[in-house]
Amino acid sequence: MATVNNTDPSAGLNTGDIVDCTVEQIMPYGAFVRIANNGRKGMIHISELAYSFVKDVNEVLKIQDNVKAKVIKIDERGRIDLSIKQTLEPPAPQPHSGQRPPRPMNQGNRENFRPRFNRPQNGNNNQFREVRDFRERREFRRETTPEEADNFEKKMASFLKTSEAKITDLNTRNSSRSGRSTRRRSNRD
């Protein structure tokens, strides 16, 4: 007479079986469930709860919920991995044309077009084409809006000043730390 090994945690379960489960414990990474068929515990990973993204397991499951799950893996130690997602109908694929959505119509309207710079009032656009060098363009912008250029220059000077102060502070801290460690070593010798 053959004896049945009751210590096997996956007794009576095979990969691909659909089982009824009761949620016993919810963790950030998934849920532990009790399988109704054999009373064993299994785990449903958060990625196996639904086809859509699940940020929090509590949004999908509650303790004592009864759910159907598919056995997706039984490892050599008898741990049972389950999936609710694989028991559900997959969502219909979204049509994807491979192209970007069309732009709104008003962006092509030249009446509402505003250039990034101020055009000269006399209609002479050649002065913008003549300015080729980056430095010349920068100087030209300063001439057109000197208050904006001065404001930017003030901000940049302030930033550089605080940056240099922070770097100096860090360097003095590091040099004082390294000085202490060398003194300690020299005192031990």
C-alpha positions as CSV (number, residue, x, y, z in Angstrom):
1,M,0.0,0.0,0.0
2,A,1.4,3.4,-1.0
3,T,1.6,6.1,1.6
4,V,0.7,9.7,0.8
5,N,3.3,12.3,1.7
6,N,1.3,14.9,3.6
7,T,4.4,17.1,4.3
8,D,4.5,18.2,0.7
9,P,3.2,21.8,0.8
10,S,2.0,21.6,-2.8
11,A,0.0,18.4,-2.3
12,G,-2.7,18.2,-5.0
13,L,-1.6,21.4,-6.8
14,N,0.0,21.7,-10.2
15,T,1.2,24.7,-12.1
16,G,-1.7,26.1,-14.1
17,D,-4.5,25.1,-11.6
18,I,-7.1,27.7,-10.7
19,V,-7.8,27.7,-7.0
20,D,-10.0,29.6,-4.5
21,C,-8.1,31.6,-2.0
22,T,-8.7,33.8,1.1
23,V,-6.5,36.8,1.7
24,E,-4.7,36.6,5.1
25,Q,-2.0,39.1,5.0
26,I,-1.2,42.2,2.8
27,M,2.4,43.4,2.4
28,P,3.8,46.2,0.3
29,Y,5.0,43.8,-2.3
30,G,1.9,41.5,-2.5
31,A,-0.5,39.4,-0.6
32,F,-0.4,36.1,1.3
33,V,-3.4,33.9,0.8
34,R,-4.7,30.6,2.2
35,I,-5.6,28.1,-0.6
36,A,-9.0,26.5,0.0
37,N,-8.2,23.2,-1.6
38,N,-5.3,22.2,0.7
39,G,-5.1,24.9,3.4
40,R,-1.6,25.9,2.3
41,K,-0.3,29.4,2.0
42,G,0.6,31.1,-1.2
43,M,1.7,34.5,-2.4
44,I,0.4,36.8,-5.0
45,H,3.0,39.3,-6.1
46,I,1.8,42.9,-6.6
47,S,2.7,42.6,-10.4
48,E,0.3,39.6,-10.6
49,L,-2.8,41.5,-9.2
50,A,-4.0,43.2,-12.3
51,Y,-3.0,44.1,-15.9
52,S,-2.9,47.8,-15.0
53,F,-0.2,49.3,-12.7
54,V,-1.0,48.7,-9.0
55,K,0.8,51.2,-6.6
56,D,-0.8,49.8,-3.4
57,V,-2.0,46.3,-2.8
58,N,-4.8,47.7,-0.6
59,E,-6.3,49.3,-3.6
60,V,-7.1,45.8,-5.0
61,L,-7.4,43.4,-2.1
62,K,-8.6,43.5,1.5
63,I,-8.0,41.0,4.2
64,Q,-10.6,38.1,4.2
65,D,-11.4,38.7,0.4
66,N,-12.1,35.5,-1.5
67,V,-10.4,35.4,-4.8
68,K,-9.6,33.0,-7.7
69,A,-6.0,32.7,-8.6
70,K,-3.9,30.6,-11.0
71,V,-0.9,28.6,-9.7
72,I,2.1,30.0,-11.7
73,K,5.0,28.4,-9.8
74,I,5.8,25.9,-7.1
75,D,9.4,26.0,-6.2
76,E,11.6,23.2,-4.7
77,R,10.9,24.4,-1.2
78,G,7.2,24.1,-1.8
79,R,6.4,27.9,-1.9
80,I,3.4,28.6,-4.1
81,D,3.3,31.7,-6.4
82,L,-0.2,32.7,-7.6
83,S,-1.6,35.2,-10.1
84,I,-5.0,36.9,-10.1
85,K,-4.1,38.7,-13.3
86,Q,-3.8,35.4,-15.3
87,T,-7.4,34.5,-14.4
88,L,-8.7,37.7,-15.8
89,E,-9.5,38.6,-19.4
90,P,-6.6,40.6,-20.9
91,P,-7.5,44.2,-21.9
92,A,-8.1,44.9,-25.5
93,P,-5.0,46.3,-27.2
94,Q,-5.1,50.1,-27.7
95,P,-4.8,51.1,-31.4
96,H,-1.4,52.6,-32.0
97,S,-0.7,54.3,-35.3
98,G,3.0,54.9,-34.5
99,Q,2.5,58.6,-35.1
100,R,2.2,61.6,-32.8
101,P,-1.3,63.0,-32.2
102,P,-2.1,65.9,-34.5
103,R,-1.1,69.4,-33.4
104,P,-3.8,71.9,-32.6
105,M,-4.8,74.0,-35.6
106,N,-4.0,77.4,-34.2
107,Q,-0.3,76.8,-34.0
108,G,0.1,77.1,-37.7
109,N,-1.8,80.4,-37.8
110,R,0.7,83.2,-38.8
111,E,-1.5,85.9,-37.4
112,N,-0.9,84.8,-33.8
113,F,2.8,84.1,-34.4
114,R,5.2,86.0,-32.1
115,P,8.9,85.9,-32.6
116,R,11.2,85.3,-29.6
117,F,12.9,88.6,-30.3
118,N,11.7,92.1,-31.1
119,R,11.7,92.8,-34.9
120,P,12.9,96.1,-36.0
121,Q,10.1,98.5,-36.8
122,N,11.6,99.7,-40.1
123,G,11.2,96.2,-41.7
124,N,14.9,95.6,-42.1
125,N,15.5,92.0,-41.2
126,N,19.0,91.9,-42.5
127,Q,20.6,93.1,-39.3
128,F,19.7,89.7,-37.7
129,R,21.3,87.8,-40.5
130,E,24.5,89.9,-40.3
131,V,25.0,88.9,-36.6
132,R,26.8,85.6,-37.0
133,D,29.2,85.4,-34.0
134,F,27.8,84.2,-30.7
135,R,29.4,87.1,-28.8
136,E,28.0,89.6,-31.2
137,R,24.5,88.1,-30.7
138,R,24.9,88.2,-27.0
139,E,26.0,91.9,-27.1
140,F,23.1,92.6,-29.5
141,R,20.6,91.1,-27.0
142,R,22.2,93.2,-24.2
143,E,21.6,96.3,-26.2
144,T,18.0,95.4,-26.9
145,T,17.1,94.6,-23.3
146,P,19.8,95.9,-21.0
147,E,17.7,95.6,-17.8
148,E,17.2,91.8,-18.4
149,A,20.9,91.4,-19.1
150,D,21.9,93.3,-15.9
151,N,19.4,91.2,-13.9
152,F,20.8,88.0,-15.2
153,E,24.4,89.1,-14.6
154,K,23.5,90.0,-11.0
155,K,21.9,86.6,-10.5
156,M,24.9,84.8,-12.0
157,A,27.4,86.8,-9.9
158,S,25.4,86.0,-6.8
159,F,25.3,82.3,-7.7
160,L,29.1,82.2,-8.3
161,K,29.8,84.0,-5.1
162,T,27.7,81.5,-3.0
163,S,29.2,78.6,-4.9
164,E,32.7,79.6,-4.2
165,A,31.9,80.1,-0.6
166,K,30.4,76.6,-0.3
167,I,33.4,75.0,-2.1
168,T,35.8,76.9,0.2
169,D,33.9,75.7,3.3
170,L,33.9,72.1,2.1
171,N,37.6,72.2,1.3
172,T,38.5,73.6,4.8
173,R,36.4,70.9,6.5
174,N,38.0,68.2,4.5
175,S,41.5,69.5,5.1
176,S,40.9,69.8,8.9
177,R,39.6,66.2,8.9
178,S,42.6,64.9,7.0
179,G,44.9,66.8,9.4
180,R,43.4,65.2,12.5
181,S,43.8,61.7,11.0
182,T,47.4,62.2,10.2
183,R,48.2,63.6,13.6
184,R,46.6,60.5,15.2
185,R,48.7,58.2,13.1
186,S,51.9,60.1,13.9
187,N,51.1,60.0,17.7
188,R,50.7,56.3,17.7
189,D,54.2,55.7,16.1
